[in-house]
Amino acid sequence: MSLEVSNPELIRQHNFIGGRWCDAADATRFAVLDPADEHQITQVPDSSASDARAAVDAASAAFESWR
């Protein structure tokens, strides 16, 4: 049994870093599969350590202004 999302805007295909949606730094992607029937739901960024570092840096900067 496959489920469909009625609002496609609920499925994001980017990283959210520093208040904006962005691709992985090297623009690679991988498929997200429905485990019930293995059909492709979407593709998402194949984020690397540099993407994780950018996210941590952005979160750290945002935290300072939030405090």
C-alpha atoms as an extended CHARMM CRD file, in Angstrom:
* protein
*
        67  EXT
         1         1  MET       CA              0.0000000000        0.0000000000        0.0000000000  PROA      1               0.0000000000
         2         2  SER       CA              1.5030000000        3.2940000000       -1.0820000000  PROA      2               0.0000000000
         3         3  LEU       CA              0.5790000000        6.5900000000        0.5360000000  PROA      3               0.0000000000
         4         4  GLU       CA              0.5140000000        9.8640000000       -1.3530000000  PROA      4               0.0000000000
         5         5  VAL       CA              1.0970000000       13.2860000000        0.1490000000  PROA      5               0.0000000000
         6         6  SER       CA             -1.8320000000       15.5400000000       -0.6720000000  PROA      6               0.0000000000
         7         7  ASN       CA              0.2480000000       18.7270000000       -0.3300000000  PROA      7               0.0000000000
         8         8  PRO       CA              3.5720000000       18.3950000000       -2.1880000000  PROA      8               0.0000000000
         9         9  GLU       CA              4.9530000000       21.4550000000       -0.3600000000  PROA      9               0.0000000000
        10        10  LEU       CA              5.2500000000       19.2600000000        2.7300000000  PROA      10              0.0000000000
        11        11  ILE       CA              8.1000000000       17.3350000000        1.1260000000  PROA      11              0.0000000000
        12        12  ARG       CA             11.2550000000       19.4400000000        1.1420000000  PROA      12              0.0000000000
        13        13  GLN       CA             14.0970000000       18.6800000000       -1.2220000000  PROA      13              0.0000000000
        14        14  HSD       CA             16.7570000000       20.9630000000        0.2550000000  PROA      14              0.0000000000
        15        15  ASN       CA             18.7420000000       21.5910000000        3.4270000000  PROA      15              0.0000000000
        16        16  PHE       CA             17.6000000000       24.4570000000        5.6580000000  PROA      16              0.0000000000
        17        17  ILE       CA             20.7800000000       26.3030000000        6.6310000000  PROA      17              0.0000000000
        18        18  GLY       CA             21.0650000000       29.8530000000        7.8530000000  PROA      18              0.0000000000
        19        19  GLY       CA             17.4120000000       30.6580000000        7.2240000000  PROA      19              0.0000000000
        20        20  ARG       CA             17.3210000000       29.5000000000        3.6180000000  PROA      20              0.0000000000
        21        21  TRP       CA             16.7030000000       26.3300000000        1.6360000000  PROA      21              0.0000000000
        22        22  CYS       CA             19.8170000000       25.1530000000       -0.2300000000  PROA      22              0.0000000000
        23        23  ASP       CA             21.3180000000       22.1780000000       -2.0160000000  PROA      23              0.0000000000
        24        24  ALA       CA             24.3060000000       20.2540000000       -0.7430000000  PROA      24              0.0000000000
        25        25  ALA       CA             27.5790000000       22.0700000000       -1.3870000000  PROA      25              0.0000000000
        26        26  ASP       CA             28.5790000000       19.5530000000       -4.0500000000  PROA      26              0.0000000000
        27        27  ALA       CA             25.0140000000       19.3350000000       -5.4500000000  PROA      27              0.0000000000
        28        28  THR       CA             24.7980000000       15.5450000000       -5.0560000000  PROA      28              0.0000000000
        29        29  ARG       CA             21.4270000000       13.9990000000       -4.2430000000  PROA      29              0.0000000000
        30        30  PHE       CA             20.0020000000       10.6260000000       -3.2570000000  PROA      30              0.0000000000
        31        31  ALA       CA             16.6110000000        9.0340000000       -3.5960000000  PROA      31              0.0000000000
        32        32  VAL       CA             14.1950000000        8.5950000000       -0.6840000000  PROA      32              0.0000000000
        33        33  LEU       CA             12.2730000000        5.3720000000       -1.1720000000  PROA      33              0.0000000000
        34        34  ASP       CA              8.9850000000        4.1960000000        0.3030000000  PROA      34              0.0000000000
        35        35  PRO       CA              9.9910000000        1.0570000000        2.2480000000  PROA      35              0.0000000000
        36        36  ALA       CA              6.6040000000       -0.5600000000        1.5850000000  PROA      36              0.0000000000
        37        37  ASP       CA              6.9590000000       -0.7260000000       -2.1860000000  PROA      37              0.0000000000
        38        38  GLU       CA             10.3590000000        0.8840000000       -2.8690000000  PROA      38              0.0000000000
        39        39  HSD       CA              8.9680000000        3.5790000000       -5.1780000000  PROA      39              0.0000000000
        40        40  GLN       CA             10.8350000000        6.8660000000       -5.1030000000  PROA      40              0.0000000000
        41        41  ILE       CA              9.1510000000        9.5270000000       -2.9640000000  PROA      41              0.0000000000
        42        42  THR       CA             11.6200000000       12.3380000000       -3.6480000000  PROA      42              0.0000000000
        43        43  GLN       CA             15.3130000000       13.1980000000       -3.8400000000  PROA      43              0.0000000000
        44        44  VAL       CA             17.1850000000       15.0580000000       -1.1210000000  PROA      44              0.0000000000
        45        45  PRO       CA             20.6700000000       16.5440000000       -0.8000000000  PROA      45              0.0000000000
        46        46  ASP       CA             23.4380000000       14.0640000000       -0.0460000000  PROA      46              0.0000000000
        47        47  SER       CA             24.9330000000       16.3800000000        2.5440000000  PROA      47              0.0000000000
        48        48  SER       CA             28.5900000000       16.1790000000        3.4630000000  PROA      48              0.0000000000
        49        49  ALA       CA             30.6450000000       17.2260000000        6.4750000000  PROA      49              0.0000000000
        50        50  SER       CA             30.9840000000       20.7210000000        4.9840000000  PROA      50              0.0000000000
        51        51  ASP       CA             27.1730000000       21.0250000000        4.8420000000  PROA      51              0.0000000000
        52        52  ALA       CA             26.9450000000       19.8940000000        8.4680000000  PROA      52              0.0000000000
        53        53  ARG       CA             29.6160000000       22.4400000000        9.4330000000  PROA      53              0.0000000000
        54        54  ALA       CA             27.6860000000       25.2060000000        7.6440000000  PROA      54              0.0000000000
        55        55  ALA       CA             24.5260000000       24.2170000000        9.5260000000  PROA      55              0.0000000000
        56        56  VAL       CA             26.3170000000       24.1630000000       12.8870000000  PROA      56              0.0000000000
        57        57  ASP       CA             27.9620000000       27.5320000000       12.1870000000  PROA      57              0.0000000000
        58        58  ALA       CA             24.6260000000       29.0780000000       11.1830000000  PROA      58              0.0000000000
        59        59  ALA       CA             22.9170000000       27.6650000000       14.2780000000  PROA      59              0.0000000000
        60        60  SER       CA             25.6930000000       28.9470000000       16.5070000000  PROA      60              0.0000000000
        61        61  ALA       CA             25.4500000000       32.4470000000       15.0100000000  PROA      61              0.0000000000
        62        62  ALA       CA             21.6620000000       32.4380000000       15.3660000000  PROA      62              0.0000000000
        63        63  PHE       CA             21.9000000000       31.2950000000       18.9630000000  PROA      63              0.0000000000
        64        64  GLU       CA             24.0710000000       34.2820000000       19.8890000000  PROA      64              0.0000000000
        65        65  SER       CA             21.4440000000       36.7380000000       18.6060000000  PROA      65              0.0000000000
        66        66  TRP       CA             18.6660000000       34.7390000000       20.2890000000  PROA      66              0.0000000000
        67        67  ARG       CA             20.2610000000       34.8470000000       23.7300000000  PROA      67              0.0000000000
